[in-house]
Amino acid sequence: MKYDVVIVGAGLAGIIFAERFANLKDKKVLIIDKRNHIGGNLYDYYNYEGILIHKYGPHIFRTDKRDVWDYLGKFTDWHYYQHSVVANVKGFQVPFPINLDTYNILFNTNLSQEEFQSKLDGYKFTDDPKNAEEAVVNQVGHYLYETFFKAYTIKQWGTDPKELHADTVSRVPVRTDKESRYFYHKYQGLPLLGYTDMMMSMIDSKNISIMLNTDYKDIIDGVEFDELIYTGPLDYYFDYELGELDYRSLIFEERTFEQESFQSHSVVNYPNNYDYTRITEYKKLTGQKHHKTTVHFEYPMEHNEANEPYYPILNERNKILKNKYLEKARTLNNITFIGRLAEYRYYAMDEIVESALDSFNKKFNR
Ligand SMILES: Cc1cc2nc3c(=O)[nH]c(=O)nc-3n(C[C@H](O)[C@H](O)[C@H](O)COP(=O)(O)OP(=O)(O)OC[C@H]3O[C@@H](n4cnc5c(N)ncnc54)[C@H](O)[C@@H]3O)c2cc1C
């Protein structure tokens, strides 16, 4: 079978390319994904209780860019939602990121904004922190570092902050006012009927065919095409010939409770106690009404063959290896490497939209 474009991966990056090629250029597109669904890590679905959940962890869309918001807005209405998170520490539930209220609750004080700022200024001891621990202590002092960051980082990355590069926490989000929203972006929300529904609308075209449950390597030799858009893992494309890139993984334990509400906020962080880092209650993100509620307990863990690659581990080895693979990728013709796996980098959704639209316009829409 002949297609103009083959796209590996039905995540946000792949779907944007499919939509643009099909609708703007009238090209015949084949999307291949090894999973049994489209949507990549944004995939959401109604579980057995009829509650809409995010299979790969909570996703909140936010952007400052009007064009990014408007592009997705062609395919969905929005559930307007402002995210705020609390952390469960020392027997309190306090706002996170740390703000004036967090400090005053934990220290049983009544500091003003100026007094809190001068406390923070007093913690600074170096212009050149040597590792992540020093980088955080330099900004918030020992007590807040121990309370919010130390054990959390060990759970999240499996590594002591002393072993992590200072860059990983170059700017700890601390607010000296009482602002409790997690994000400041101008536009925030979730697709009203869910991410999967939005992405189905994006690829609703007679020009687009989809093949699920298929590793592209199993079929690609039998497919004719002019362009390949690759959003799968960078090292896998090259058969790991230079070595494997490392990832951190997550496991989500799903539990449904016979009650309308489970916790005060959609996300509650547990930096110190328990093996999980946070609990997400989906109804509080999506605004769905239901007499029961479903939550995810989120456990970070090592990446292996049985789980998913989530976060790139940006140590020196992986940075060098990634650059070597990207150099090889640049020598290939008629193939675009794009997305969190193919570029081995963390991308928020709005960054993916911007990068995919930009790359499409520069390469294929001149
Ligand atoms: C826990 C978590 C929470 C997040 N929350 C947010 C958030 O709140 N807000 C935000 O803006 N961003 C969030 N993100 C980031 C967001 O998930 C990414 O921006 C987005 O998923 C990137 O899309 P993508 O298309 O690059 O990758 P993916 O969604 O991973 O798509 C890649 C696709 O390629 C497929 N594939 C891989 N290998 C093959 C193969 N060999 N053959 C065929 N198909 C293959 C995969 O199955 C996958 O479907 C979060 C990320 C994580 C890990």
Ligand as a Chemical Component Dictionary entry (heavy atoms), coordinates in Angstrom:
data_LIG
# 
_chem_comp.id                   LIG 
_chem_comp.type                 NON-POLYMER 
_chem_comp.pdbx_formal_charge   0 
_chem_comp.three_letter_code    LIG 
# 
loop_
_chem_comp_atom.comp_id 
_chem_comp_atom.atom_id 
_chem_comp_atom.alt_atom_id 
_chem_comp_atom.type_symbol 
_chem_comp_atom.charge 
_chem_comp_atom.model_Cartn_x 
_chem_comp_atom.model_Cartn_y 
_chem_comp_atom.model_Cartn_z 
_chem_comp_atom.pdbx_ordinal 
LIG C1  C1  C 0 2.945  11.603 34.434 1  
LIG C2  C2  C 0 2.941  12.698 33.401 2  
LIG C3  C3  C 0 2.077  13.755 33.549 3  
LIG C4  C4  C 0 2.061  14.789 32.615 4  
LIG N1  N1  N 0 1.221  15.821 32.820 5  
LIG C5  C5  C 0 1.236  16.857 31.965 6  
LIG C6  C6  C 0 0.401  17.989 32.212 7  
LIG O1  O1  O 0 -0.339 18.060 33.206 8  
LIG N2  N2  N 0 0.426  19.016 31.318 9  
LIG C7  C7  C 0 1.258  19.004 30.196 10 
LIG O2  O2  O 0 1.245  19.971 29.415 11 
LIG N3  N3  N 0 2.038  17.912 29.936 12 
LIG C8  C8  C 0 2.054  16.856 30.783 13 
LIG N4  N4  N 0 2.857  15.767 30.525 14 
LIG C9  C9  C 0 3.612  15.711 29.243 15 
LIG C10 C10 C 0 2.792  15.044 28.089 16 
LIG O3  O3  O 0 2.488  13.721 28.459 17 
LIG C11 C11 C 0 3.611  15.082 26.776 18 
LIG O4  O4  O 0 3.771  16.426 26.388 19 
LIG C12 C12 C 0 2.977  14.335 25.619 20 
LIG O5  O5  O 0 2.566  13.050 25.965 21 
LIG C13 C13 C 0 3.981  14.209 24.484 22 
LIG O6  O6  O 0 3.363  13.641 23.344 23 
LIG P1  P1  P 0 4.216  12.789 22.294 24 
LIG O7  O7  O 0 3.360  12.632 21.095 25 
LIG O8  O8  O 0 5.571  13.394 22.121 26 
LIG O9  O9  O 0 4.522  11.401 23.023 27 
LIG P2  P2  P 0 3.587  10.173 23.374 28 
LIG O10 O10 O 0 2.280  10.641 23.895 29 
LIG O11 O11 O 0 4.376  9.275  24.255 30 
LIG O12 O12 O 0 3.351  9.439  21.969 31 
LIG C14 C14 C 0 4.315  8.574  21.393 32 
LIG C15 C15 C 0 3.564  7.372  20.828 33 
LIG O13 O13 O 0 4.507  6.552  20.084 34 
LIG C16 C16 C 0 4.111  5.203  20.250 35 
LIG N5  N5  N 0 5.244  4.316  19.929 36 
LIG C17 C17 C 0 6.398  4.181  20.627 37 
LIG N6  N6  N 0 7.167  3.245  20.048 38 
LIG C18 C18 C 0 6.490  2.780  18.968 39 
LIG C19 C19 C 0 6.757  1.779  17.989 40 
LIG N7  N7  N 0 7.900  1.079  18.021 41 
LIG N8  N8  N 0 5.865  1.537  17.024 42 
LIG C20 C20 C 0 4.681  2.227  17.006 43 
LIG N9  N9  N 0 4.362  3.182  17.925 44 
LIG C21 C21 C 0 5.260  3.451  18.887 45 
LIG C22 C22 C 0 3.701  5.136  21.709 46 
LIG O14 O14 O 0 2.871  4.010  21.928 47 
LIG C23 C23 C 0 2.975  6.473  21.907 48 
LIG O15 O15 O 0 1.580  6.337  21.707 49 
LIG C24 C24 C 0 2.931  14.746 31.475 50 
LIG C25 C25 C 0 3.817  13.676 31.324 51 
LIG C26 C26 C 0 3.842  12.680 32.294 52 
LIG C27 C27 C 0 4.844  11.574 32.141 53 
# 
loop_
_chem_comp_bond.comp_id 
_chem_comp_bond.atom_id_1 
_chem_comp_bond.atom_id_2 
_chem_comp_bond.value_order 
_chem_comp_bond.pdbx_ordinal 
LIG C1  C2  SING 1  
LIG C2  C3  SING 2  
LIG C2  C26 DOUB 3  
LIG C3  C4  DOUB 4  
LIG C4  N1  SING 5  
LIG C4  C24 SING 6  
LIG N1  C5  DOUB 7  
LIG C5  C6  SING 8  
LIG C5  C8  SING 9  
LIG C6  O1  DOUB 10 
LIG C6  N2  SING 11 
LIG N2  C7  SING 12 
LIG C7  O2  DOUB 13 
LIG C7  N3  SING 14 
LIG N3  C8  DOUB 15 
LIG C8  N4  SING 16 
LIG N4  C9  SING 17 
LIG N4  C24 SING 18 
LIG C9  C10 SING 19 
LIG C10 O3  SING 20 
LIG C10 C11 SING 21 
LIG C11 O4  SING 22 
LIG C11 C12 SING 23 
LIG C12 O5  SING 24 
LIG C12 C13 SING 25 
LIG C13 O6  SING 26 
LIG O6  P1  SING 27 
LIG P1  O7  DOUB 28 
LIG P1  O8  SING 29 
LIG P1  O9  SING 30 
LIG O9  P2  SING 31 
LIG P2  O10 DOUB 32 
LIG P2  O11 SING 33 
LIG P2  O12 SING 34 
LIG O12 C14 SING 35 
LIG C14 C15 SING 36 
LIG C15 O13 SING 37 
LIG C15 C23 SING 38 
LIG O13 C16 SING 39 
LIG C16 N5  SING 40 
LIG C16 C22 SING 41 
LIG N5  C17 SING 42 
LIG N5  C21 SING 43 
LIG C17 N6  DOUB 44 
LIG N6  C18 SING 45 
LIG C18 C19 SING 46 
LIG C18 C21 DOUB 47 
LIG C19 N7  SING 48 
LIG C19 N8  DOUB 49 
LIG N8  C20 SING 50 
LIG C20 N9  DOUB 51 
LIG N9  C21 SING 52 
LIG C22 O14 SING 53 
LIG C22 C23 SING 54 
LIG C23 O15 SING 55 
LIG C24 C25 DOUB 56 
LIG C25 C26 SING 57 
LIG C26 C27 SING 58 
# 
